[in-house]
Amino acid sequence: MNKKLAAALSGGAVLVLALSGCGGDDSSEKLDAWAEQVCDAVQPQAKKIEAANAAIQEQTSDNSTPEDVRKTDSKAFQDMSDAYKAIGSAVDKAGAPDVENGEKKQKDAVKELNGISASYAGLKQQVDKLDTDDQGKFADGLKDIAAQLDKLGQSGNDALKNLEEGEVGKAMAKQESCKSASGSPSATQG
């Protein structure tokens, strides 16, 4: 059962890694400075989200007690909530990127990131309330949370994709910190 939760959770990490931009160059110095500011702020948060995902996946073995699972999931959801809030703040603080509709893209992304943060905070509260004495109830509660996580992983990508399209994505792709935020070292070489 907990494996389903772990699978749903890994969808959430994709969101942050989407902030890593992709390929290209030639953009303005202003935009490069904006991208650097955002990427530098995103990198430690992406690591925090990856660590939270890893902790949940580690706790998915069948011999974990409900109490251990609840404790781990609760902390992971709190960490994810904090990380998305921090990314939202970083995008907000960076201001609008120097592109067409930059202000709207920025505001939409911040709103989305804060919404994701609130969703993870809500999931933490749900996990904290799960009954660990009754294995069946606990498993049912985890199923509900996994279903919500699934939805969370699927939604919440649009504003970020909008923020990163075109010149913004190119500027972000050039930043060292965005490259390293996007996963394994082998994927970033080349």
N, C-alpha and C positions, 0 to 999 in steps of 0.2 A: 504494500500500500504506500509506504513512504517513498518508494522508488518513483511513483507517479508524481509525488510532490517534488522530488528532486528534478524530474524531467520538466515539470511545469516551471520550476524556478530558473532553470538554465535559459529559458526564454527571456527572462528579465535581464540577464546579463547582456543579451544581444542588443538591447536598447542602448546601453552605454557604449558598447563597442561601435554602434552606429555613429556615435559622435566622433569617430576616428577619421571620418572623411576618406576620400580615395582619389588616387592618381591625378596627375596634371601639375602645371605650374603657372607661370605668368599671371600675377595679380598685383594689386597695389600694395605699397608699403603699409598703408593704414590697415588694410585688410589682413596683411600678414601679422601685424602687431596684435590685432584683435584675435586672430586665430591662435597665436602663441599664448595669449593671456588665457583663453578658454581651455586650450589643450593642457597647459601646465596645471590648471585647476582640476581638470577632468581626470588626469592620470592617477592621482592617489585615490580618488573616489572609485574609479574603475577597479583598482586593486582591492579596495574594501568590498565591493560588490562581488568580485570573483572569490574573495576569501569567505564571504558569507555563503555563497553558493557551494563552495567546497566543503564548508562545515556541515551544511545540510546533507550533502551527498554522502559525506563520511558517516553521518548518523542514520543512514538509511538501511544499514545492515539489519537483518531480521532479529538479531539478538539485542538490539538497543531497547532499553526500557522506555515506556511512554513518557516517564518523567524526564529522561535524558533528551528524548526527541523534542519534547515541549520546550525545555530550557534552551537547546541549541537553536530551534526554529525561532523562538522568541527573540533571542539575541541577533540572529541573522536578519530577521525582518526589521529590527530596530536599526541595525547597521545600514541596511539598504535604504530605509527611510531617510536616515541622516545623509547618506551619500547622494541620493537624488536631490535632496533639499540643497546640499552644498553645490551640486552641479547647476541647479537652477539659479542659485545666488551668483555663481561665477558668470553665467551667461547674462544675468541681469546687470551685474557690475561692469561687465565688459562693454555694455551699451550695444547699440544697434550696429551690426556689421555694415561696412561701407559698400552696400549693394542695393539694387532696386528692391523696394519693399522691405528693406533691412529691419526697420523698426517693428513692423508687423510680425515678421518671421521670428525676431528675438522675443517679442512679447508672447507669441503663441508657444514658443519652445519653453519659456520660463513657466508659463501657466501649466503646460503639460508635465514638466518635470516636478513642479510642486504638487500636482495632482497625483503623480506616481508615488511621490514621497508620502502623501496622505494615505494612499491605498495600502502601502506597506505598513504604515503605523496602525491602520485598521486591522490588518492581518495579524500583527503582533498582539493586539488586544484580543482577537479571536483565539489565537493559540494559547494565550495566557489563561483563558477561561475554560479550555478543554479539560474534561474529566479524565485524569490519568488513572483513576482507580478502576474504571470500567473500560477494558480493552476494546470492546465493540463500539461503545460510544466514541471513544478516542479515535478509532479508525474512521468512523463516519465523519467526525469533525475534521479530520485531516483531508478526507475526500472533498468536503466542501471548500476547504482552503485551497486545495490543489486546483479545483475548478475555477476559483477566482483568480488564482495565479495564472492559469492558462489564458484567461481573458485579458489580464493585465499585460501579459507578454505580447498578445496580439494587438491590443490597442496601443495607444501611446507611442506610436512611431511616426505618425504623420507630421507633426509640427517639427520634430527633430529632422526628419528627411527634408522638409521644406527649408529649414534653417541651413542645411548642409548642401543643398544642391548648387550647381554652377560654381561660381567664383569662390564662395565660402568653402565648399568642399575641397577645392584645389588648394586654397590657402592652408586649410587644416591638414591636408595630406602632406604638406611640406614640413610640418612641425615634428620635431623629433619626439616630443612627449605624446603626440597623438599616435605616431607610429607605434610606440612602445605600449600604448594603452590598448592596442587592438589585439592582444593575445600573445601567442607563443613566439619566442625569438626566431624560430625557424621561418615563421610566416613573414617576418619583417626584414629578413636579409635579402639583398638583391638590388 
